[in-house]
Amino acid sequence: MGVRVCLKRCFKYAALVLSVGFVASAMLPLTPRDDLVEMLLDKSSRSPVSVLIDYDYSIHMRRLWVIARKDGYRHDGKSYRRGEVVMNTWISHALRSGLLTATHFSNVKDSMLSSRGLMKTHSQTHDSRHHGAPALRVDGLSPKLNSAVKKRHIIFHKSYSPVSAGCFQSLPFINERLTKLIAGGSLVYVHKSNAIDVKRPPRFVDWRSYFDSLD
């Protein structure tokens, strides 16, 4: 067997292994960080559930959790304990925030970057003019991080794209279940370690800073 053929087979095998690993990590459920869950549940809320989004995870991973706030919460015929995960699924981030993981965030209108911090969902879903129904608005509760989410029209909505212009997108069948579950004043906490908060977003994404952040 020639060296060229051997290398070609090795590359094909490596690509196959990486692909299988990528798909497996995307399908497997994730467990949220205990400290983030407790921090979120300690916040006052009348809603029976809260939402945690952990952007420390890559875009292909199930990094959104809907968490029961009290013992005895029932959904789809099942009873949940306080802190138990009701739903674990995928969620987008803004393309300008990063390629595979979100690193850059903004509270500036037209920045087309994701926002982080504590938010609260509106009482009911609505029919978005651009994205259809169901869609769900949020209000920012962290003044320096997300007070402009309403003006920026940041919403939960359906899409087949894994990246957005700042909204929380998911596949139509996921979005329908998710928005119905969390409408009604649910707290939404968007977490990112070592986040880069941008006050004056550049015209183009600084991909060099993004790749440096992966080291």
Number of C-alpha atoms within 10 A of each C-alpha: 5 7 8 9 10 11 11 12 12 12 12 12 12 12 12 12 11 12 12 12 12 13 12 12 15 18 14 12 16 17 12 19 10 10 9 16 20 13 10 21 20 10 11 8 15 11 18 20 27 28 28 22 26 22 23 16 16 19 20 17 23 22 23 24 27 23 25 25 25 16 13 13 17 14 11 6 7 9 13 18 15 16 20 19 20 21 16 22 20 23 26 29 27 25 20 26 28 24 17 18 21 26 26 25 27 25 26 21 14 13 22 21 28 29 30 26 18 23 23 22 24 18 15 15 21 15 12 16 8 7 14 12 17 20 24 25 22 22 22 23 18 14 11 13 21 23 19 20 25 14 12 18 15 22 23 26 28 23 19 9 10 18 22 20 19 26 24 25 26 23 16 15 10 16 24 18 12 23 23 14 17 25 21 19 20 22 30 26 23 19 17 19 9 10 15 16 18 16 12 10 20 10 8 7 16 14 13 8 13 20 12 8 14 9 5
